Amino acid sequence: MRIGLFGGSFNPPHAGHRLVALQCLKRLRLDAVWMLVSPGNPLKDNAGLPTIGERVAAVRQAVRHPRVHVTGFEAERGFTYTYETVRFLISSLPDRRFVWIMGGDSLAGLHRWQRWREIADLLPMAVYSRPGTSLRAPFSRAAVALARYRLDESDAAWLADCRPPAWVYLTGLMSGLSSTKIRAAEATRGAIASFS
């Protein structure tokens, strides 16, 4: 089985997340995408983060696709970092071929992730372009360090078969939605409502 691992806080999930999951299913020729709802991003302020159960339910509601599975197992296992999750899945399920899926904004900051090079050495990665990241993400510190392992986008369908490190930068359909912008808009609406 070829499985895409799409991790994130998903606070809140939106149509852009669904778009990335479905495009990766198709373009990477995956059998499934597992959306890994994280306990919280170690690089961000997680104050006010809804519970893992609330976010898992919200992602299931937002995505709804038979080949997309949503889980909060990282919290159950006590994992904080992506490398822990990836290492566990690869050792526990050696018959699966995993691909890490992330947005261009994540590639731009990948060098700040705990053991990011180990992640790149453990499984191939698919980076999906997001509005505003197409100029900086492919030239970020991690992208430059991994440049010789980058596949041409036309070879994306074979990424799951590649020995890591290997990665592809996917362009195409994009959504302008952002969890950060959605939260900011909700906060603004809440502030306006309190003055009414």
Phi and psi in degrees as GROMACS dihedral restraints (atoms count N, CA, C in turn):
[ dihedral_restraints ]
;  ai    aj    ak    al  type     phi  dphi    fc
    3     4     5     6     1  -106.9    20    10
    4     5     6     7     1   116.6    20    10
    6     7     8     9     1  -125.4    20    10
    7     8     9    10     1   129.2    20    10
    9    10    11    12     1   -90.5    20    10
   10    11    12    13     1   133.5    20    10
   12    13    14    15     1  -105.9    20    10
   13    14    15    16     1   113.6    20    10
   15    16    17    18     1  -116.7    20    10
   16    17    18    19     1    98.5    20    10
   18    19    20    21     1   -96.9    20    10
   19    20    21    22     1   157.0    20    10
   21    22    23    24     1   168.7    20    10
   22    23    24    25     1   169.1    20    10
   24    25    26    27     1   -75.7    20    10
   25    26    27    28     1   -31.7    20    10
   27    28    29    30     1    49.9    20    10
   28    29    30    31     1    59.0    20    10
   30    31    32    33     1  -124.7    20    10
   31    32    33    34     1    82.9    20    10
   33    34    35    36     1   -95.8    20    10
   34    35    36    37     1   166.1    20    10
   36    37    38    39     1   -72.3    20    10
   37    38    39    40     1   154.4    20    10
   39    40    41    42     1  -151.7    20    10
   40    41    42    43     1   178.9    20    10
   42    43    44    45     1   -61.0    20    10
   43    44    45    46     1   -26.3    20    10
   45    46    47    48     1   -65.3    20    10
   46    47    48    49     1   -37.9    20    10
   48    49    50    51     1   -64.4    20    10
   49    50    51    52     1   -41.8    20    10
   51    52    53    54     1   -62.8    20    10
   52    53    54    55     1   -42.9    20    10
   54    55    56    57     1   -58.3    20    10
   55    56    57    58     1   -48.3    20    10
   57    58    59    60     1   -61.8    20    10
   58    59    60    61     1   -45.9    20    10
   60    61    62    63     1   -59.1    20    10
   61    62    63    64     1   -46.7    20    10
   63    64    65    66     1   -72.4    20    10
   64    65    66    67     1   -37.3    20    10
   66    67    68    69     1   -64.9    20    10
   67    68    69    70     1   -39.8    20    10
   69    70    71    72     1   -68.2    20    10
   70    71    72    73     1   -38.4    20    10
   72    73    74    75     1   -52.9    20    10
   73    74    75    76     1   -48.2    20    10
   75    76    77    78     1   -74.4    20    10
   76    77    78    79     1   -53.1    20    10
   78    79    80    81     1   -75.5    20    10
   79    80    81    82     1   -26.2    20    10
   81    82    83    84     1   -96.9    20    10
   82    83    84    85     1     1.3    20    10
   84    85    86    87     1    52.2    20    10
   85    86    87    88     1    53.7    20    10
   87    88    89    90     1   -90.5    20    10
   88    89    90    91     1   152.7    20    10
   90    91    92    93     1   -83.0    20    10
   91    92    93    94     1   -28.5    20    10
   93    94    95    96     1  -160.3    20    10
   94    95    96    97     1   158.7    20    10
   96    97    98    99     1  -121.0    20    10
   97    98    99   100     1   130.1    20    10
   99   100   101   102     1  -103.9    20    10
  100   101   102   103     1   117.3    20    10
  102   103   104   105     1   -90.4    20    10
  103   104   105   106     1   114.6    20    10
  105   106   107   108     1   -98.2    20    10
  106   107   108   109     1   102.4    20    10
  108   109   110   111     1   -79.3    20    10
  109   110   111   112     1   113.0    20    10
  111   112   113   114     1   -78.4    20    10
  112   113   114   115     1   154.9    20    10
  114   115   116   117     1   -64.6    20    10
  115   116   117   118     1   -23.7    20    10
  117   118   119   120     1   159.7    20    10
  118   119   120   121     1   148.4    20    10
  120   121   122   123     1   -80.1    20    10
  121   122   123   124     1   119.9    20    10
  123   124   125   126     1   -63.3    20    10
  124   125   126   127     1   -16.3    20    10
  126   127   128   129     1   -94.8    20    10
  127   128   129   130     1     0.9    20    10
  129   130   131   132     1  -127.3    20    10
  130   131   132   133     1   162.6    20    10
  132   133   134   135     1   -76.3    20    10
  133   134   135   136     1   119.2    20    10
  135   136   137   138     1  -100.2    20    10
  136   137   138   139     1    12.5    20    10
  138   139   140   141     1   -62.7    20    10
  139   140   141   142     1   133.5    20    10
  141   142   143   144     1    81.3    20    10
  142   143   144   145     1     5.8    20    10
  144   145   146   147     1   -70.1    20    10
  145   146   147   148     1   126.0    20    10
  147   148   149   150     1   -57.6    20    10
  148   149   150   151     1   160.1    20    10
  150   151   152   153     1   -61.8    20    10
  151   152   153   154     1   160.4    20    10
  153   154   155   156     1   -60.1    20    10
  154   155   156   157     1   -40.2    20    10
  156   157   158   159     1   -63.3    20    10
  157   158   159   160     1   -40.3    20    10
  159   160   161   162     1   -65.9    20    10
  160   161   162   163     1   -40.9    20    10
  162   163   164   165     1   -72.7    20    10
  163   164   165   166     1   -38.1    20    10
  165   166   167   168     1   -59.8    20    10
  166   167   168   169     1   -46.2    20    10
  168   169   170   171     1   -62.1    20    10
  169   170   171   172     1   -40.1    20    10
  171   172   173   174     1   -66.8    20    10
  172   173   174   175     1   -39.7    20    10
  174   175   176   177     1   -66.3    20    10
  175   176   177   178     1   -42.7    20    10
  177   178   179   180     1   -59.3    20    10
  178   179   180   181     1   -40.7    20    10
  180   181   182   183     1   -66.9    20    10
  181   182   183   184     1   -40.4    20    10
  183   184   185   186     1   -74.8    20    10
  184   185   186   187     1   -31.4    20    10
  186   187   188   189     1   -96.6    20    10
  187   188   189   190     1   -53.1    20    10
  189   190   191   192     1    39.4    20    10
  190   191   192   193     1    81.5    20    10
  192   193   194   195     1  -149.6    20    10
  193   194   195   196     1   137.5    20    10
  195   196   197   198     1   -63.0    20    10
  196   197   198   199     1   -22.3    20    10
  198   199   200   201     1  -104.0    20    10
  199   200   201   202     1     8.2    20    10
  201   202   203   204     1  -112.6    20    10
  202   203   204   205     1   121.4    20    10
  204   205   206   207     1  -113.9    20    10
  205   206   207   208     1   136.9    20    10
  207   208   209   210     1  -113.4    20    10
  208   209   210   211     1   132.7    20    10
  210   211   212   213     1  -144.5    20    10
  211   212   213   214     1   151.7    20    10
  213   214   215   216     1  -116.4    20    10
  214   215   216   217     1    30.2    20    10
  216   217   218   219     1   -64.9    20    10
  217   218   219   220     1   -22.0    20    10
  219   220   221   222     1   -60.6    20    10
  220   221   222   223     1   -40.6    20    10
  222   223   224   225     1   -65.6    20    10
  223   224   225   226     1   -40.7    20    10
  225   226   227   228     1   -62.3    20    10
  226   227   228   229     1   -35.3    20    10
  228   229   230   231     1   -85.8    20    10
  229   230   231   232     1   -11.7    20    10
  231   232   233   234     1    79.4    20    10
  232   233   234   235     1    21.8    20    10
  234   235   236   237     1   -79.2    20    10
  235   236   237   238     1   138.4    20    10
  237   238   239   240     1  -109.6    20    10
  238   239   240   241     1   -34.7    20    10
  240   241   242   243     1  -114.1    20    10
  241   242   243   244     1   150.4    20    10
  243   244   245   246     1   -58.3    20    10
  244   245   246   247     1   -40.8    20    10
  246   247   248   249     1   -60.6    20    10
  247   248   249   250     1   -32.4    20    10
  249   250   251   252     1   -64.8    20    10
  250   251   252   253     1   -44.8    20    10
  252   253   254   255     1   -62.6    20    10
  253   254   255   256     1   -49.0    20    10
  255   256   257   258     1   -63.2    20    10
  256   257   258   259     1   -46.1    20    10
  258   259   260   261     1   -59.7    20    10
  259   260   261   262     1   -44.1    20    10
  261   262   263   264     1   -61.8    20    10
  262   263   264   265     1   -48.4    20    10
  264   265   266   267     1   -65.1    20    10
  265   266   267   268     1   -41.6    20    10
  267   268   269   270     1   -65.7    20    10
  268   269   270   271     1   -40.7    20    10
  270   271   272   273     1   -75.7    20    10
  271   272   273   274     1   -32.3    20    10
  273   274   275   276     1   -79.2    20    10
  274   275   276   277     1   -30.8    20    10
  276   277   278   279     1  -127.8    20    10
  277   278   279   280     1    66.9    20    10
  279   280   281   282     1   -66.7    20    10
  280   281   282   283     1   -14.2    20    10
  282   283   284   285     1   -85.9    20    10
  283   284   285   286     1    -2.7    20    10
  285   286   287   288     1   -98.7    20    10
  286   287   288   289     1   152.0    20    10
  288   289   290   291     1  -109.8    20    10
  289   290   291   292     1   111.3    20    10
  291   292   293   294     1   -98.4    20    10
  292   293   294   295     1   148.0    20    10
  294   295   296   297     1  -131.2    20    10
  295   296   297   298     1   131.6    20    10
  297   298   299   300     1   -84.5    20    10
  298   299   300   301     1   132.2    20    10
  300   301   302   303     1  -113.1    20    10
  301   302   303   304     1   131.1    20    10
  303   304   305   306     1  -149.7    20    10
  304   305   306   307     1   161.5    20    10
  306   307   308   309     1   -82.7    20    10
  307   308   309   310     1   163.5    20    10
  309   310   311   312     1   -58.7    20    10
  310   311   312   313     1   -32.0    20    10
  312   313   314   315     1   -64.8    20    10
  313   314   315   316     1   -34.7    20    10
  315   316   317   318     1   -69.6    20    10
  316   317   318   319     1   -38.3    20    10
  318   319   320   321     1   -62.3    20    10
  319   320   321   322     1   -38.5    20    10
  321   322   323   324     1   -60.7    20    10
  322   323   324   325     1   -29.9    20    10
  324   325   326   327     1  -110.3    20    10
  325   326   327   328     1    10.6    20    10
  327   328   329   330     1   -57.3    20    10
  328   329   330   331     1   -34.5    20    10
  330   331   332   333     1   -62.9    20    10
  331   332   333   334     1   -13.8    20    10
  333   334   335   336     1   -91.3    20    10
  334   335   336   337     1    -8.7    20    10
  336   337   338   339     1   -73.3    20    10
  337   338   339   340     1   145.9    20    10
  339   340   341   342     1   -61.6    20    10
  340   341   342   343     1   122.8    20    10
  342   343   344   345     1    54.7    20    10
  343   344   345   346     1    44.9    20    10
  345   346   347   348     1   -62.2    20    10
  346   347   348   349     1   -33.4    20    10
  348   349   350   351     1   -68.6    20    10
  349   350   351   352     1   -34.4    20    10
  351   352   353   354     1   -63.9    20    10
  352   353   354   355     1   -40.6    20    10
  354   355   356   357     1   -58.8    20    10
  355   356   357   358     1   -46.9    20    10
  357   358   359   360     1   -62.8    20    10
  358   359   360   361     1   -31.1    20    10
  360   361   362   363     1   -80.0    20    10
  361   362   363   364     1   -16.8    20    10
  363   364   365   366     1   -89.9    20    10
  364   365   366   367     1   -33.9    20    10
  366   367   368   369     1  -156.6    20    10
  367   368   369   370     1   153.7    20    10
  369   370   371   372     1   -64.6    20    10
  370   371   372   373     1   156.8    20    10
  372   373   374   375     1  -128.3    20    10
  373   374   375   376     1   138.7    20    10
  375   376   377   378     1  -113.0    20    10
  376   377   378   379     1   125.2    20    10
  378   379   380   381     1  -110.0    20    10
  379   380   381   382     1   121.5    20    10
  381   382   383   384     1  -100.6    20    10
  382   383   384   385     1   124.8    20    10
  384   385   386   387     1   -61.9    20    10
  385   386   387   388     1   141.5    20    10
  387   388   389   390     1  -125.5    20    10
  388   389   390   391     1   152.5    20    10
  390   391   392   393     1   -53.9    20    10
  391   392   393   394     1   132.4    20    10
  393   394   395   396     1    87.8    20    10
  394   395   396   397     1    -3.8    20    10
  396   397   398   399     1  -112.9    20    10
  397   398   399   400     1   -10.9    20    10
  399   400   401   402     1   -65.1    20    10
  400   401   402   403     1   -22.8    20    10
  402   403   404   405     1   -89.6    20    10
  403   404   405   406     1   -31.9    20    10
  405   406   407   408     1   -98.2    20    10
  406   407   408   409     1   -36.1    20    10
  408   409   410   411     1   -59.0    20    10
  409   410   411   412     1   -46.9    20    10
  411   412   413   414     1   -68.1    20    10
  412   413   414   415     1    -9.5    20    10
  414   415   416   417     1  -118.0    20    10
  415   416   417   418     1    15.3    20    10
  417   418   419   420     1   -71.2    20    10
  418   419   420   421     1   170.7    20    10
  420   421   422   423     1   -56.9    20    10
  421   422   423   424     1   -47.8    20    10
  423   424   425   426     1   -67.3    20    10
  424   425   426   427     1   -40.8    20    10
  426   427   428   429     1   -62.4    20    10
  427   428   429   430     1   -40.0    20    10
  429   430   431   432     1   -66.7    20    10
  430   431   432   433     1   -42.6    20    10
  432   433   434   435     1   -63.3    20    10
  433   434   435   436     1   -30.8    20    10
  435   436   437   438     1  -104.0    20    10
  436   437   438   439     1    12.6    20    10
  438   439   440   441     1   -55.1    20    10
  439   440   441   442     1   -39.1    20    10
  441   442   443   444     1   -71.4    20    10
  442   443   444   445     1   -11.8    20    10
  444   445   446   447     1  -100.8    20    10
  445   446   447   448     1     5.3    20    10
  447   448   449   450     1   -78.7    20    10
  448   449   450   451     1   130.3    20    10
  450   451   452   453     1   -89.6    20    10
  451   452   453   454     1   154.6    20    10
  453   454   455   456     1   -68.8    20    10
  454   455   456   457     1   144.8    20    10
  456   457   458   459     1   -56.9    20    10
  457   458   459   460     1   -30.6    20    10
  459   460   461   462     1   -67.3    20    10
  460   461   462   463     1   -14.6    20    10
  462   463   464   465     1  -100.3    20    10
  463   464   465   466     1    12.3    20    10
  465   466   467   468     1   -56.5    20    10
  466   467   468   469     1   -33.7    20    10
  468   469   470   471     1   -63.0    20    10
  469   470   471   472     1   -18.2    20    10
  471   472   473   474     1  -102.8    20    10
  472   473   474   475     1     3.3    20    10
  474   475   476   477     1   -56.7    20    10
  475   476   477   478     1   -44.1    20    10
  477   478   479   480     1   -62.2    20    10
  478   479   480   481     1   -21.3    20    10
  480   481   482   483     1   -89.7    20    10
  481   482   483   484     1    -6.8    20    10
  483   484   485   486     1   -81.9    20    10
  484   485   486   487     1   145.3    20    10
  486   487   488   489     1   -79.9    20    10
  487   488   489   490     1   130.9    20    10
  489   490   491   492     1   -73.3    20    10
  490   491   492   493     1   154.8    20    10
  492   493   494   495     1   -75.3    20    10
  493   494   495   496     1   140.8    20    10
  495   496   497   498     1  -159.6    20    10
  496   497   498   499     1   141.7    20    10
  498   499   500   501     1  -154.5    20    10
  499   500   501   502     1   159.4    20    10
  501   502   503   504     1  -137.2    20    10
  502   503   504   505     1   145.4    20    10
  504   505   506   507     1  -107.0    20    10
  505   506   507   508     1   115.1    20    10
  507   508   509   510     1   -97.7    20    10
  508   509   510   511     1   129.1    20    10
  510   511   512   513     1  -115.0    20    10
  511   512   513   514     1   172.8    20    10
  513   514   515   516     1   133.4    20    10
  514   515   516   517     1  -138.5    20    10
  516   517   518   519     1   -56.8    20    10
  517   518   519   520     1   131.4    20    10
  519   520   521   522     1  -135.5    20    10
  520   521   522   523     1   155.7    20    10
  522   523   524   525     1  -115.6    20    10
  523   524   525   526     1   138.4    20    10
  525   526   527   528     1   -82.8    20    10
  526   527   528   529     1    -0.8    20    10
  528   529   530   531     1   -70.2    20    10
  529   530   531   532     1   148.0    20    10
  531   532   533   534     1  -147.6    20    10
  532   533   534   535     1   133.7    20    10
  534   535   536   537     1   -58.8    20    10
  535   536   537   538     1   -39.6    20    10
  537   538   539   540     1   -61.4    20    10
  538   539   540   541     1   -45.2    20    10
  540   541   542   543     1   -66.8    20    10
  541   542   543   544     1   -37.7    20    10
  543   544   545   546     1   -64.0    20    10
  544   545   546   547     1   -44.1    20    10
  546   547   548   549     1   -63.2    20    10
  547   548   549   550     1   -40.9    20    10
  549   550   551   552     1   -63.9    20    10
  550   551   552   553     1   -41.7    20    10
  552   553   554   555     1   -64.7    20    10
  553   554   555   556     1   -39.9    20    10
  555   556   557   558     1   -65.3    20    10
  556   557   558   559     1   -39.0    20    10
  558   559   560   561     1   -65.3    20    10
  559   560   561   562     1   -39.7    20    10
  561   562   563   564     1   -65.1    20    10
  562   563   564   565     1   -44.8    20    10
  564   565   566   567     1   -60.9    20    10
  565   566   567   568     1   -40.7    20    10
  567   568   569   570     1   -63.5    20    10
  568   569   570   571     1   -40.0    20    10
  570   571   572   573     1   -66.8    20    10
  571   572   573   574     1   -40.7    20    10
  573   574   575   576     1   -64.9    20    10
  574   575   576   577     1   -42.8    20    10
  576   577   578   579     1   -62.9    20    10
  577   578   579   580     1   -33.7    20    10
  579   580   581   582     1   -71.4    20    10
  580   581   582   583     1   -21.3    20    10
  582   583   584   585     1   -87.5    20    10
  583   584   585   586     1   -12.7    20    10
